[in-house]
Amino acid sequence: MLVLSAALSLLASVADSTQEPTRPLPLKLSGSVDAYYRYNFQNPREAPYNNYTSFTNTHNSFELGMISAKAEHTIGKVGMVADLGFGRRAEEFSYNDSNTRFAIKQLFVTYSPTAKIKLTAGSWATHIGYESVDPYLNRNYSMSYMFSYGPFFHTGLKADFTVSDKTTLMVGVANPTDLKSASGMPKMGIAQLATGTKDDKLKAYFNYQGGNLNDSLRLHQADVVLTFAASSKFSLSYNGTVQTRQSKSESSWSNVHSWWGSALYANLDPVSWFGLTLRSEYMGDKKAVIGFDGGVFETTLSSNIRVNNLTIIPEFRVDSGNRDPRLFTNRGGIAKKTTESVLVAAVYKF
């Protein structure tokens, strides 16, 4: 008993020594609301109204996007993030959940055993790709094809390591893509290497996810994001991705098939209250891995008009598909190779 008592006393003293006398930071609350109007010049009769990317499958209609509310709290080495969304955008983001317009976008806890290591458990937005579900983080309001057909979020456990002042490494294990619950299902690996120059003008992110989505489907995706800030008024960003899939029959795995995408973003901000972004993107899917059976090219020109916390985004977009039968249709049901759309969105961040 004396030995046990001494051991318990020693453990208690060690635990006390690791507790830093810290005060909790104030609860940080933030969020956004958005709404938009979209018109497609082919005047289609039926969904998806010549739109094959996320969140804007409407025509000639004023639409609500999403109410987003995010709470963050940190005390000492631990913290939490709860990010909730309500609306069409949140529902499409959490498409595997029950059919509701209220969704948990992110919910996770963190623990930093040292200044250079942070562990995260829960569900968080994907590290893959350039664009975000939150519209205030994007300069284009309509989404790219790569965002729409890549992962939206991961649920699992990850570790972030600070390698140097400008380099970090993330590795983790997660449920199959976009699943918050996956009892009895295989798990996937995720990783990111992020680095940049000393002046932060050039940054690079090398991203990966891979593993079995289920017992009969295997997926691997490599992704890169590059950003270059030439000045405070002009910057360039690039996103490239390739995803491979392989299915399994009763006897063996099939051949590997893939789809890929590449997009360039040019950002110009001549004055603080006005900016322009031109996005040019190509997505190739010759083997119909995600259902396109060909390639799609889109060019989107968006302006950002900023009034305090409000950003108004007028946008013109052209999509062109090279598959046969044609991807787009007009009001009479005639197939078209190209379609044009205009959109005006309002995004308020608080």
Rosetta silent file (secondary structure, phi, psi, omega in degrees, C-alpha in Angstrom):
SEQUENCE: MLVLSAALSLLASVADSTQEPTRPLPLKLSGSVDAYYRYNFQNPREAPYNNYTSFTNTHNSFELGMISAKAEHTIGKVGMVADLGFGRRAEEFSYNDSNTRFAIKQLFVTYSPTAKIKLTAGSWATHIGYESVDPYLNRNYSMSYMFSYGPFFHTGLKADFTVSDKTTLMVGVANPTDLKSASGMPKMGIAQLATGTKDDKLKAYFNYQGGNLNDSLRLHQADVVLTFAASSKFSLSYNGTVQTRQSKSESSWSNVHSWWGSALYANLDPVSWFGLTLRSEYMGDKKAVIGFDGGVFETTLSSNIRVNNLTIIPEFRVDSGNRDPRLFTNRGGIAKKTTESVLVAAVYKF
SCORE:     score description
SCORE:     0.000 S_00000001
   1 L     0.000  -38.097 -179.127    0.000    0.000    0.000 S_00000001
   2 H   -63.785  -41.869  178.411    2.868    2.362    0.816 S_00000001
   3 H   -64.177  -43.914  179.596    4.418    1.773   -2.633 S_00000001
   4 H   -62.107  -42.932  179.398    1.043    2.287   -4.345 S_00000001
   5 H   -62.932  -40.167  179.211    0.448    5.491   -2.401 S_00000001
   6 H   -66.233  -39.536  179.678    3.881    6.797   -3.351 S_00000001
   7 H   -65.413  -43.035  178.855    3.330    5.958   -7.008 S_00000001
   8 H   -62.983  -39.017  178.661   -0.039    7.724   -7.068 S_00000001
   9 H   -63.653  -39.433  179.127    1.510   10.775   -5.423 S_00000001
  10 H   -65.497  -43.918  178.614    4.248   10.827   -8.055 S_00000001
  11 H   -62.452  -39.775 -179.992    1.746   10.590  -10.918 S_00000001
  12 H   -65.130  -40.163  179.976   -0.326   13.381   -9.407 S_00000001
  13 H   -67.499  -36.401  177.090    2.701   15.643   -9.083 S_00000001
  14 H   -65.419  -43.722  179.490    3.700   14.963  -12.718 S_00000001
  15 H   -61.976  -41.739 -179.919    0.167   15.723  -13.916 S_00000001
  16 H   -64.192  -35.433 -177.377    0.094   18.950  -11.934 S_00000001
  17 H   -70.464  -23.502  179.947    3.423   20.012  -13.402 S_00000001
  18 H   -86.278  -10.700  178.974    2.084   19.639  -16.966 S_00000001
  19 L   -83.218  116.161  179.844   -0.902   21.877  -16.294 S_00000001
  20 L   -86.748  136.747  179.116   -0.094   25.402  -17.413 S_00000001
  21 L   -72.541   82.591 -177.047   -1.795   28.226  -15.505 S_00000001
  22 L  -114.115  154.586  174.216   -3.724   29.545  -18.499 S_00000001
  23 L  -103.932  141.130  178.664   -6.919   31.478  -18.878 S_00000001
  24 L   -65.639  139.469  174.076   -9.435   30.478  -21.513 S_00000001
  25 L   -71.614  153.622  177.736   -9.593   32.771  -24.502 S_00000001
  26 L   -59.073  147.499  176.943  -12.971   34.402  -25.141 S_00000001
  27 L   -63.605  123.157 -179.158  -15.381   32.353  -27.234 S_00000001
  28 E   -95.303  124.104  178.882  -14.911   33.492  -30.838 S_00000001
  29 E  -116.193  135.072  177.331  -18.068   33.655  -32.950 S_00000001
  30 E  -149.698  170.630  179.361  -18.126   34.241  -36.699 S_00000001
  31 E   173.369 -171.279 -179.173  -20.285   33.386  -39.668 S_00000001
  32 E  -160.086  160.816  170.685  -21.836   34.454  -42.942 S_00000001
  33 E  -135.008  150.194  179.142  -25.047   34.631  -44.940 S_00000001
  34 E  -150.460  154.597  177.054  -25.429   34.626  -48.714 S_00000001
  35 E  -149.037  158.572 -177.772  -28.065   34.798  -51.436 S_00000001
  36 E  -155.131  165.678  171.088  -27.932   34.846  -55.234 S_00000001
  37 E  -130.629  131.299  179.200  -29.810   35.066  -58.534 S_00000001
  38 E  -126.739  138.603  175.719  -28.766   32.969  -61.565 S_00000001
  39 E  -131.535  126.268  176.478  -29.978   33.109  -65.172 S_00000001
  40 E  -100.868  128.144 -171.463  -28.933   30.644  -67.873 S_00000001
  41 L   -70.337  -15.694  174.728  -29.221   32.053  -71.410 S_00000001
  42 L   -80.379   -7.940  176.389  -30.396   28.714  -72.878 S_00000001
  43 L    52.319   53.917 -176.150  -33.484   29.062  -70.638 S_00000001
  44 L   -68.557  155.293 -176.788  -33.629   25.319  -69.758 S_00000001
  45 L   -89.132  -29.657 -169.513  -36.831   23.778  -68.427 S_00000001
  46 L  -127.941  157.456  174.718  -35.456   21.198  -65.974 S_00000001
  47 L   -63.472  144.282   13.020  -32.804   20.720  -63.306 S_00000001
  48 L   -92.055   19.971  173.748  -29.849   20.921  -63.196 S_00000001
  49 L    57.167   46.986  179.147  -30.480   23.896  -65.509 S_00000001
  50 L    58.134   31.408  176.982  -27.204   23.507  -67.420 S_00000001
  51 L  -129.169  119.669 -177.970  -25.235   23.583  -64.170 S_00000001
  52 L  -118.658   25.148  174.053  -23.134   20.564  -63.161 S_00000001
  53 L  -122.095  173.271 -169.189  -21.250   22.078  -60.236 S_00000001
  54 L   -73.314  147.531  160.372  -22.227   22.548  -56.593 S_00000001
  55 L    79.946  -10.483 -177.195  -24.687   24.958  -54.987 S_00000001
  56 L  -129.061   42.457 -179.900  -26.136   26.872  -57.987 S_00000001
  57 L   -84.822   62.010  179.564  -28.496   24.387  -59.699 S_00000001
  58 L  -140.228  167.587  178.677  -31.201   26.993  -60.346 S_00000001
  59 L  -148.828  131.135  176.492  -32.417   29.222  -63.178 S_00000001
  60 L    52.155   48.625 -176.799  -34.232   32.566  -63.168 S_00000001
  61 E  -148.545  138.223  170.490  -34.791   32.379  -59.424 S_00000001
  62 E   -80.502  129.015 -171.896  -33.737   34.322  -56.350 S_00000001
  63 E  -130.514  145.263  170.707  -32.173   31.809  -53.964 S_00000001
  64 E   -87.958  138.590  178.885  -30.947   31.656  -50.386 S_00000001
  65 E   -91.042  -83.716 -175.212  -27.509   30.111  -49.981 S_00000001
  66 E  -156.798  140.390  165.308  -26.529   29.341  -46.409 S_00000001
  67 E   -96.185  123.484 -177.458  -26.550   30.760  -42.912 S_00000001
  68 E  -121.296  134.060  177.955  -23.251   29.766  -41.323 S_00000001
  69 E  -133.010  126.832 -174.989  -22.292   30.107  -37.638 S_00000001
  70 E  -125.531  128.519  177.898  -18.878   29.126  -36.300 S_00000001
  71 E  -117.421  132.784  179.557  -17.771   28.966  -32.634 S_00000001
  72 E  -130.106  138.673  179.321  -14.116   28.573  -31.620 S_00000001
  73 E  -146.620  138.692 -179.597  -12.667   28.216  -28.142 S_00000001
  74 E  -137.041  138.061  171.423   -9.146   27.564  -26.833 S_00000001
  75 E  -141.872  117.748 -178.822   -7.700   27.080  -23.374 S_00000001
  76 L    60.680 -120.138 -175.478   -4.063   26.145  -22.951 S_00000001
  77 L   -94.263   -1.594 -175.536   -3.228   23.195  -25.164 S_00000001
  78 E  -120.421  158.256  179.199   -6.785   22.224  -26.106 S_00000001
  79 E  -162.666  173.989  178.487   -9.488   23.752  -28.249 S_00000001
  80 E  -149.064  155.636  174.524  -12.648   23.108  -30.195 S_00000001
  81 E  -135.589  127.833  173.558  -14.448   24.295  -33.342 S_00000001
  82 E  -123.810  115.620 -173.757  -18.181   23.943  -33.994 S_00000001
  83 E  -124.322  110.833 -174.563  -19.226   25.125  -37.466 S_00000001
  84 E  -113.770  148.280  177.843  -22.929   24.831  -38.361 S_00000001
  85 E  -134.788  149.383  177.912  -24.783   25.624  -41.574 S_00000001
  86 E  -138.198  125.900  178.801  -28.416   25.975  -42.571 S_00000001
  87 L   135.247  179.397 -177.413  -29.698   26.158  -46.138 S_00000001
  88 H   -57.678  -42.405 -177.874  -29.349   24.606  -49.589 S_00000001
  89 H   -63.038  -43.664  178.285  -25.578   25.031  -49.623 S_00000001
  90 H   -65.045  -38.132 -179.712  -25.169   23.254  -46.271 S_00000001
  91 H   -64.910  -43.849  179.390  -27.478   20.445  -47.372 S_00000001
  92 H   -68.712  -33.370  178.305  -25.516   19.774  -50.562 S_00000001
  93 H   -64.031  -39.511  179.982  -22.224   19.927  -48.643 S_00000001
  94 L  -105.618   51.147 -171.877  -23.454   17.191  -46.251 S_00000001
  95 L   -64.100  -21.340  179.163  -25.249   15.193  -48.953 S_00000001
  96 L   -83.935  -11.981  178.259  -24.646   11.835  -47.231 S_00000001
  97 L   -80.524  177.912  177.642  -26.436   12.932  -44.061 S_00000001
  98 L   -57.853  150.874 -175.459  -30.189   12.848  -43.514 S_00000001
  99 L   -69.341   87.931 -179.801  -32.123   15.037  -45.930 S_00000001
 100 L  -145.738  151.011  178.513  -32.097   18.281  -43.988 S_00000001
 101 L   -89.831    2.631  172.029  -30.950   21.826  -44.667 S_00000001
 102 E  -102.609  129.183 -174.247  -29.354   22.011  -41.234 S_00000001
 103 E  -143.929  147.997  168.445  -25.878   20.479  -41.204 S_00000001
 104 E   -85.312  107.603  178.308  -22.751   20.155  -39.105 S_00000001
 105 E   -75.136  -48.438  177.865  -20.093   21.486  -41.469 S_00000001
 106 E  -142.495  142.863  175.303  -17.228   21.035  -39.014 S_00000001
 107 E  -156.682  108.247 -177.410  -17.017   19.743  -35.465 S_00000001
 108 E  -153.944  160.622  175.099  -13.663   18.869  -33.934 S_00000001
 109 E  -118.721  153.232 -178.517  -11.422   19.132  -30.880 S_00000001
 110 E  -129.263  151.758  174.953   -7.685   19.802  -30.842 S_00000001
 111 E  -142.728  127.640 -179.454   -4.808   19.030  -28.506 S_00000001
 112 E  -113.521   94.334 -179.949   -1.272   20.402  -28.864 S_00000001
 113 E   -64.166  -28.592  174.454    1.148   18.356  -26.724 S_00000001
 114 E  -137.937  173.241 -179.685    3.984   20.614  -27.947 S_00000001
 115 L   -67.622  -17.530 -175.429    4.249   23.880  -29.855 S_00000001
 116 L  -109.534    4.220  179.747    5.065   21.927  -33.034 S_00000001
 117 E  -132.815  131.826  174.293    2.407   19.190  -32.891 S_00000001
 118 E  -132.620  126.877  177.370   -1.376   19.513  -33.019 S_00000001
 119 E  -102.107  138.455 -178.830   -3.800   16.580  -32.929 S_00000001
 120 E  -130.021  132.656  177.254   -7.326   16.972  -34.299 S_00000001
 121 E  -130.554  131.816  179.255  -10.274   14.595  -33.873 S_00000001
 122 E   139.890 -141.148 -178.580  -13.697   15.065  -35.428 S_00000001
 123 E  -128.924  131.462 -175.455  -14.937   16.322  -38.797 S_00000001
 124 E  -143.909  158.176  178.599  -13.316   19.147  -40.790 S_00000001
 125 E   -63.332  145.576 -175.029  -13.369   20.675  -44.288 S_00000001
 126 L   -62.743  150.468  173.811  -11.071   18.951  -46.765 S_00000001
 127 L   -86.694   -9.891 -175.500   -7.503   20.067  -47.353 S_00000001
 128 L   -85.541  133.405  176.762   -7.787   19.058  -51.012 S_00000001
 129 L    95.087  176.655 -174.060   -8.443   21.741  -53.618 S_00000001
 130 L  -104.039  -31.523 -172.490   -8.468   25.536  -53.702 S_00000001
 131 L   -94.802  165.998 -174.661  -12.093   26.509  -53.086 S_00000001
 132 L  -128.802  154.473  175.278  -14.209   26.412  -49.916 S_00000001
 133 L   -65.456  -29.403 -179.993  -17.841   25.708  -49.003 S_00000001
 134 L   -78.445  117.574 -172.684  -17.947   29.117  -47.263 S_00000001
 135 H   -64.449  -26.850 -179.211  -18.667   31.674  -50.002 S_00000001
 136 H   -70.215  -14.305  177.636  -16.802   34.524  -48.301 S_00000001
 137 H   -89.136   -6.688 -179.851  -13.564   32.534  -48.758 S_00000001
 138 L  -111.720  146.082  175.496  -14.034   32.362  -52.554 S_00000001
 139 L   -91.258  -26.485  167.661  -13.757   35.189  -55.070 S_00000001
 140 L   -92.218  141.471  178.554  -15.951   33.315  -57.585 S_00000001
 141 L   -85.543  -46.224  174.951  -19.426   32.492  -56.290 S_00000001
 142 L   -68.917  154.854 -171.710  -20.147   29.539  -58.589 S_00000001
 143 L   -99.125  158.043  176.519  -17.958   26.528  -57.905 S_00000001
 144 L   -78.503  164.459  174.941  -15.354   24.721  -60.000 S_00000001
 145 H   -68.812  -36.711 -179.289  -15.767   21.173  -61.272 S_00000001
 146 H   -63.485  -41.252  176.015  -12.773   20.042  -59.213 S_00000001
 147 H   -63.451  -43.836 -171.909  -14.386   21.269  -55.995 S_00000001
 148 H   -68.078  -27.136 -176.659  -17.736   19.725  -56.894 S_00000001
 149 H  -116.104    6.198  170.535  -16.371   16.228  -57.597 S_00000001
 150 L   -94.265 -171.396  178.072  -13.526   16.107  -55.112 S_00000001
 151 L   -73.385  151.467  175.107  -13.970   15.511  -51.354 S_00000001
 152 L   -98.637  -42.832 -178.343  -15.923   18.019  -49.237 S_00000001
 153 E  -154.928  168.559  177.792  -14.841   16.960  -45.739 S_00000001
 154 E  -130.788  146.715  176.204  -13.122   14.263  -43.673 S_00000001
 155 E  -125.632  120.134 -177.064  -14.055   12.686  -40.350 S_00000001
 156 E   169.309 -140.118 -177.922  -11.299   11.037  -38.356 S_00000001
 157 E  -134.260  132.677  178.039   -8.004   11.807  -36.642 S_00000001
 158 E  -138.479  160.046  178.249   -5.100   13.854  -37.977 S_00000001
 159 E  -129.049  129.359  176.335   -1.771   15.217  -36.754 S_00000001
 160 E  -106.462  129.753 -179.455   -0.182   18.494  -37.884 S_00000001
 161 E  -118.608  130.998  173.234    3.596   18.884  -37.517 S_00000001
 162 E   -86.867  108.793 -177.609    5.516   22.144  -37.816 S_00000001
 163 E   -82.214  -42.016  177.111    8.652   21.165  -39.728 S_00000001
 164 E  -154.428 -173.713 -178.596   10.064   24.695  -40.024 S_00000001
 165 L   -59.973  -30.841 -175.383    8.879   28.304  -40.049 S_00000001
 166 L  -118.107    6.629 -176.267    7.424   27.868  -43.544 S_00000001
 167 E  -131.474  131.115  176.016    6.765   24.122  -43.789 S_00000001
 168 E  -130.927  154.576  178.263    4.097   21.948  -42.181 S_00000001
 169 E  -129.840  132.591  176.161    3.130   18.298  -42.580 S_00000001
 170 E  -122.218  133.263  172.203   -0.290   16.761  -41.925 S_00000001
 171 E  -134.823  149.396 -179.080   -1.067   13.018  -41.843 S_00000001
 172 E  -166.458  175.021  175.465   -4.263   11.329  -40.758 S_00000001
 173 E  -130.330  138.221 -171.679   -6.785    8.538  -41.029 S_00000001
 174 E  -146.357  163.913  171.040  -10.430    9.167  -41.856 S_00000001
 175 L   -61.198  164.052  171.840  -13.742    7.642  -42.834 S_00000001
 176 L   -53.223  154.816 -173.251  -14.399    7.248  -46.565 S_00000001
 177 L   -44.731  128.443  170.733  -14.906   10.573  -48.331 S_00000001
 178 L    65.196   26.325  176.473  -17.753   12.782  -47.023 S_00000001
 179 L  -115.975  122.009  175.351  -19.023   10.315  -44.406 S_00000001
 180 L   -83.486  -19.195  177.367  -19.443   11.441  -40.801 S_00000001
 181 L  -134.771  131.324 -175.520  -20.416    7.903  -39.782 S_00000001
 182 L  -151.139   57.305 -179.159  -18.900    4.750  -41.276 S_00000001
 183 L   -61.829  129.079  176.728  -19.362    1.790  -38.947 S_00000001
 184 L    75.389    1.364 -178.354  -17.672   -1.331  -40.253 S_00000001
 185 L   -95.836  156.926  178.252  -16.325    0.451  -43.345 S_00000001
 186 L   -66.023  163.841  179.878  -12.637    0.718  -44.348 S_00000001
 187 L  -111.529  158.968 -177.251  -10.644    3.837  -43.514 S_00000001
 188 E  -117.410  154.062  175.058   -8.660    6.154  -45.793 S_00000001
 189 E   -96.292  144.823  176.654   -5.318    7.896  -45.416 S_00000001
 190 E  -132.642  153.275 -179.647   -4.946   11.670  -45.859 S_00000001
 191 E  -160.844  154.217  173.974   -1.869   13.900  -46.030 S_00000001
 192 E  -150.953  135.027  170.099   -0.687   17.403  -46.862 S_00000001
 193 E  -115.530  119.366 -179.146    2.734   19.014  -47.207 S_00000001
 194 E  -118.105  135.063 -179.968    2.592   22.825  -47.162 S_00000001
 195 E  -150.225  171.567 -179.016    5.550   25.113  -47.766 S_00000001
 196 E  -169.860  171.357  178.294    6.402   28.588  -49.006 S_00000001
 197 L   -79.142  165.536 -176.435    9.054   31.204  -49.543 S_00000001
 198 L   -61.829  -34.202 -179.494   10.327   33.412  -46.741 S_00000001
 199 L   -87.704    3.082  177.764    8.389   36.444  -47.998 S_00000001
 200 L    65.228   11.691  178.651    5.172   34.369  -48.336 S_00000001
 201 L   -72.454  -33.764  178.867    4.753   35.445  -51.955 S_00000001
 202 E  -118.074  126.357  177.959    4.841   31.841  -53.185 S_00000001
 203 E  -129.648  146.828 -178.909    3.058   29.038  -51.343 S_00000001
 204 E  -136.463  138.291  179.464    2.620   25.389  -52.303 S_00000001
 205 E  -130.223  120.618  178.671    0.301   22.685  -50.953 S_00000001
 206 E  -109.643  117.424 -168.405    0.693   19.038  -51.934 S_00000001
 207 E  -119.595  153.560 -178.588   -2.401   17.043  -50.955 S_00000001
 208 E  -152.190  145.211  163.709   -3.424   13.388  -50.915 S_00000001
 209 E  -143.164  145.732  179.910   -6.275   11.061  -49.992 S_00000001
 210 E  -169.632  152.427  179.183   -6.434    7.357  -50.675 S_00000001
 211 E   144.607 -167.208  179.711   -7.859    4.009  -49.689 S_00000001
 212 E   -90.369  126.739  172.644  -11.000    1.930  -50.071 S_00000001
 213 E   -72.268  -35.103  174.196  -14.334    3.728  -50.196 S_00000001
 214 E  -157.240 -169.036 -175.979  -15.954    0.357  -49.572 S_00000001
 215 L   -69.223  -14.405 -175.742  -15.156   -3.321  -50.127 S_00000001
 216 L  -125.080   10.843  179.742  -15.500   -2.985  -53.909 S_00000001
 217 E  -142.507  125.985 -178.544  -14.204    0.524  -54.727 S_00000001
 218 E  -116.537  139.752 -175.659  -10.700    1.928  -54.271 S_00000001
 219 E  -136.919  139.214  171.048   -9.776    5.613  -54.682 S_00000001
 220 E  -136.480  139.448  179.834   -6.552    7.640  -54.730 S_00000001
 221 E  -140.421  128.567  173.327   -6.282   11.392  -55.334 S_00000001
 222 E  -113.942  138.946 -171.124   -3.233   13.648  -55.639 S_00000001
 223 E  -145.503  144.090  177.365   -3.763   17.402  -55.640 S_00000001
 224 E  -134.680  139.568  175.064   -1.600   20.522  -55.750 S_00000001
 225 E  -126.977  127.676  177.168   -2.379   24.162  -54.982 S_00000001
 226 E  -123.056  135.749  175.764    0.058   26.980  -55.802 S_00000001
 227 E  -128.080  140.587  179.952   -0.413   30.652  -54.932 S_00000001
 228 E  -137.283  118.179  177.678    1.722   33.588  -56.036 S_00000001
 229 E   -99.042   98.093 -179.702    1.242   37.149  -54.813 S_00000001
 230 L   -67.908  -35.147  177.522    3.006   39.367  -57.326 S_00000001
 231 L  -161.134 -177.433  177.291    1.889   42.460  -55.416 S_00000001
 232 L   -70.554  -13.023 -177.246   -0.909   43.649  -53.147 S_00000001
 233 L  -107.299  -15.836 -176.465   -2.996   44.258  -56.272 S_00000001
 234 E  -141.761  133.951  178.075   -2.331   41.145  -58.384 S_00000001
 235 E  -147.794  158.684  177.664   -2.034   37.439  -57.586 S_00000001
 236 E  -127.029  145.387  174.312   -2.261   34.066  -59.300 S_00000001
 237 E  -136.918  148.371  179.911   -3.421   30.710  -57.987 S_00000001
 238 E  -134.725  139.661  174.718   -3.351   27.250  -59.559 S_00000001
 239 E  -132.493  125.376  175.149   -5.116   24.019  -58.653 S_00000001
 240 E  -129.651  142.068 -177.859   -4.452   20.681  -60.312 S_00000001
 241 E  -147.877  150.727  171.712   -5.845   17.292  -59.331 S_00000001
 242 E  -140.544  132.546 -179.503   -6.007   13.696  -60.532 S_00000001
 243 E  -125.632  130.258  177.414   -8.198   11.004  -59.026 S_00000001
 244 E  -110.202  146.154  177.297   -8.007    7.287  -59.818 S_00000001
 245 E  -134.238  147.586 -179.423  -10.693    4.706  -59.126 S_00000001
 246 E  -144.373  125.728 -179.143  -10.675    0.929  -59.276 S_00000001
 247 E  -103.811  159.733 -176.048  -13.647   -1.366  -58.765 S_00000001
 248 E  -121.393  131.544  172.937  -13.668   -4.994  -57.681 S_00000001
 249 L   -94.268 -170.009  179.985  -15.694   -7.853  -59.059 S_00000001
 250 L   -64.395  -28.945 -173.231  -16.148  -11.230  -57.407 S_00000001
 251 L  -106.393  -32.621 -173.557  -12.807  -12.464  -58.760 S_00000001
 252 L  -160.948  170.106  174.854  -10.467   -9.486  -59.243 S_00000001
 253 E   -83.474  145.047  179.933   -9.896   -5.741  -59.354 S_00000001
 254 L   -79.507  178.607  174.242  -10.606   -3.920  -62.631 S_00000001
 255 L   -66.221  154.461  179.198   -8.256   -1.646  -64.539 S_00000001
 256 L   -81.232  129.298  175.497   -7.510    1.741  -62.991 S_00000001
 257 E  -121.478  155.929 -173.439   -9.447    4.675  -64.494 S_00000001
 258 E  -143.704  159.105  165.310   -9.043    8.339  -63.694 S_00000001
 259 E  -127.858  157.771 -176.672  -10.385   11.856  -64.074 S_00000001
 260 E  -147.598  161.614  178.957   -8.336   15.030  -63.738 S_00000001
 261 E  -149.301  157.588 -179.585   -8.690   18.788  -63.583 S_00000001
 262 E  -149.933  131.144 -177.197   -6.639   21.940  -63.871 S_00000001
 263 E  -141.492  141.570  176.253   -7.603   25.529  -63.039 S_00000001
 264 E  -120.172  133.621  179.176   -5.895   28.923  -63.045 S_00000001
 265 E  -117.385  124.889  175.801   -7.189   31.903  -61.026 S_00000001
 266 E  -112.999  122.259 -174.703   -6.056   35.473  -61.829 S_00000001
 267 E  -116.272  127.903  179.141   -6.943   38.062  -59.170 S_00000001
 268 E  -126.641  127.850  178.833   -6.782   41.820  -59.676 S_00000001
 269 E  -128.259   81.891 -177.131   -7.574   44.387  -56.947 S_00000001
 270 E   -64.320  -32.065  176.464   -6.977   47.894  -58.349 S_00000001
 271 E  -136.912  165.787 -173.447   -8.621   49.493  -55.291 S_00000001
 272 L   -65.401  -28.208 -174.244   -9.576   48.196  -51.848 S_00000001
 273 L   -96.611   -0.333 -175.821  -13.323   48.079  -52.564 S_00000001
 274 E  -142.473  135.208  176.789  -13.209   46.411  -56.002 S_00000001
 275 E  -144.859  160.248  177.246  -11.617   43.265  -57.394 S_00000001
 276 E  -128.207  141.992  174.453  -11.781   40.955  -60.408 S_00000001
 277 E  -135.142  127.242  175.211  -11.131   37.211  -60.627 S_00000001
 278 E  -110.568  119.882  177.097  -10.883   35.181  -63.833 S_00000001
 279 E  -110.966  127.681  173.687  -11.056   31.390  -63.415 S_00000001
 280 E  -122.719  125.018 -172.218  -10.265   29.073  -66.330 S_00000001
 281 E  -137.605  141.225  170.886  -10.714   25.354  -65.704 S_00000001
 282 E  -126.048  135.031  174.586  -10.611   22.123  -67.667 S_00000001
 283 E  -123.746  126.706 -179.749  -11.816   18.773  -66.358 S_00000001
 284 E  -107.770  129.480 -177.952  -11.100   15.552  -68.257 S_00000001
 285 E  -145.860   59.200 -174.284  -13.232   12.419  -67.740 S_00000001
 286 L   -64.559  -29.308 -178.085  -12.865   10.301  -70.872 S_00000001
 287 L   -93.473    9.750  178.875  -13.649    7.032  -69.074 S_00000001
 288 L    56.165   40.375  179.435  -16.814    8.463  -67.440 S_00000001
 289 L   -63.045  -39.120  177.731  -15.383    7.870  -63.973 S_00000001
 290 L  -116.064   16.821  168.833  -17.692   10.561  -62.568 S_00000001
 291 L    99.017    4.012 -176.847  -20.266   10.459  -65.360 S_00000001
 292 L   -90.460  -28.302  177.621  -19.141   13.089  -67.899 S_00000001
 293 L    55.206   41.822 -179.211  -17.767   10.766  -70.598 S_00000001
 294 E   159.393 -166.677 -178.891  -15.588   13.574  -71.944 S_00000001
 295 E  -107.866  155.552  177.642  -14.056   16.905  -71.055 S_00000001
 296 E  -132.861  132.816  177.788  -15.587   20.142  -69.775 S_00000001
 297 E  -119.080  133.212  176.794  -14.060   23.614  -70.018 S_00000001
 298 E  -135.123  143.898  174.387  -15.360   26.592  -68.051 S_00000001
 299 E  -128.564  128.427 -176.922  -14.356   30.234  -67.797 S_00000001
 300 E  -129.360  126.343  175.151  -15.801   32.463  -65.079 S_00000001
 301 E  -112.061  119.747 -178.154  -15.281   36.191  -64.646 S_00000001
 302 E  -124.048  140.990  170.576  -16.371   37.539  -61.253 S_00000001
 303 E  -110.356  147.751  178.054  -16.120   40.994  -59.748 S_00000001
 304 E  -116.614  112.328  178.038  -16.058   41.629  -55.998 S_00000001
 305 E  -106.262  112.883 -170.706  -17.649   44.895  -54.872 S_00000001
 306 E  -104.264  126.291  175.470  -16.936   45.350  -51.174 S_00000001
 307 E  -128.613   97.574 -174.528  -19.000   47.535  -48.830 S_00000001
 308 L    53.718 -120.284 -177.811  -17.781   46.995  -45.271 S_00000001
 309 L   -85.009   -2.802 -177.427  -18.713   43.360  -44.428 S_00000001
 310 E   -99.399  133.890  173.084  -20.832   42.910  -47.572 S_00000001
 311 E  -121.729  123.566  176.492  -19.432   41.626  -50.881 S_00000001
 312 E  -100.165  129.945 -172.892  -21.553   41.804  -54.044 S_00000001
 313 E  -123.694   92.182  167.595  -20.417   39.366  -56.743 S_00000001
 314 E   -76.057  141.896 -171.448  -21.661   39.865  -60.334 S_00000001
 315 E  -147.003  140.900  172.889  -20.482   36.929  -62.448 S_00000001
 316 E  -124.756  131.375 -174.050  -20.466   35.742  -66.075 S_00000001
 317 E  -135.152  138.829  175.673  -19.720   32.103  -66.829 S_00000001
 318 E  -124.341  125.718  176.340  -19.283   30.018  -69.995 S_00000001
 319 E  -116.851  139.529  179.369  -19.241   26.180  -69.901 S_00000001
 320 E  -138.864  129.822 -179.822  -18.395   23.995  -72.883 S_00000001
 321 E  -118.048  142.676 -177.314  -18.457   20.187  -73.088 S_00000001
 322 L  -105.776   15.013  179.793  -16.950   17.997  -75.802 S_00000001
 323 L   -84.350  164.857  175.851  -18.922   14.819  -75.141 S_00000001
 324 L  -133.092  116.992   10.284  -21.549   13.337  -77.472 S_00000001
 325 L   -71.028  160.117 -175.541  -24.475   13.540  -76.756 S_00000001
 326 L   -62.881  152.435 -173.892  -24.044   17.159  -75.776 S_00000001
 327 L   -80.480  -30.072 -172.994  -24.037   18.080  -72.108 S_00000001
 328 E  -112.241  159.495  179.730  -26.290   21.152  -72.249 S_00000001
 329 E  -138.161  157.131  173.015  -29.791   21.809  -73.632 S_00000001
 330 L   -99.057 -173.155 -174.932  -31.979   24.788  -74.503 S_00000001
 331 L   -63.801  -26.977  178.509  -35.654   25.305  -73.635 S_00000001
 332 L   -85.951    3.249  179.301  -36.734   23.225  -76.609 S_00000001
 333 L    83.431    7.795  179.498  -34.593   20.287  -75.485 S_00000001
 334 L   -78.420  131.936 -177.373  -32.048   20.747  -78.268 S_00000001
 335 E   -70.146  140.577 -179.134  -28.549   19.656  -77.225 S_00000001
 336 E  -130.226  144.788  176.979  -25.906   22.347  -77.034 S_00000001
 337 L   -78.351  -31.599 -173.046  -22.122   22.192  -76.730 S_00000001
 338 E  -128.626  147.549  175.506  -21.852   25.506  -74.871 S_00000001
 339 E  -139.302  148.197 -179.886  -23.937   27.348  -72.300 S_00000001
 340 E  -123.836  143.587 -179.160  -23.684   30.841  -70.779 S_00000001
 341 E  -139.800  150.389  169.077  -24.928   32.059  -67.399 S_00000001
 342 E  -120.682  152.793 -176.172  -24.984   35.255  -65.385 S_00000001
 343 E  -150.293  142.330  171.795  -25.193   35.370  -61.602 S_00000001
 344 E  -129.336  124.441 -178.667  -25.351   38.047  -58.934 S_00000001
 345 E  -123.641  153.432  174.124  -24.603   37.070  -55.326 S_00000001
 346 E  -126.101  126.272 -177.045  -24.508   38.922  -52.034 S_00000001
 347 E  -127.071  124.251  178.868  -22.278   37.588  -49.231 S_00000001
 348 E  -117.704  126.871  179.614  -22.173   39.076  -45.737 S_00000001
 349 E  -113.654  137.759  176.887  -19.535   37.978  -43.211 S_00000001
 350 L  -131.465    0.000    0.000  -19.624   38.722  -39.497 S_00000001
